[in-house]
């Protein structure tokens, strides 16, 4: 078993001190985007504390403006590419304004063979006032899942109807729950009606007219 050198421990502690004190929002995430460690500046952008960010999906906290960017990065990481990746994002600031900026992710690990972690830095470019925020939007897949749940479908039934796996359905539900701060599926469906994603007063449940694909 390899022993940790005292010098390495000292330098790691110093690096953590710098990490906490730097004014730039920074986080360390696993390869799937779950936050492992965040500094106070990053937590402040989410209106919380660093400890409460642990385990959260960084792309739920800071929503990508282009889904294709994330798909390209995910594919590159699967192939163990180690380039720097940038994603244009937007998020709601604690005061209610919508901010926009750029996430920069650098894969880092001790060896080339190891699965890398991601050192993520946030660059704030500007913000829109709260009343300028765009209306809620969901993808057609998310809307379809919500309509099926509203009609009483189980996760397995929703998976069969949408052509997804059960894990795929649960993935979309987790993202929606985090986005809308919904505690359970009942609340998630209620939010979908309240936000106008699902059409009110019709059965079986279906997307609102503005949410139906052209």
Protein Blocks (a to p, Z undefined) as FASTA:
>chain_A
ZZddfklmmmmmmmmmmmmmpmbdcddddfkopafbdcfklmmmnopafklmgopafklm
pccfblklmmmmmmmmmnopabdcddddddddfkopacddddddddddfbfklccddddd
dddfbdcdfklpccddddfklmmmmmmmmnopafklmmmmnopafklmmmmmmmmmmmno
pabfklmmmmmmmnomacghiacddddfklpcZZ
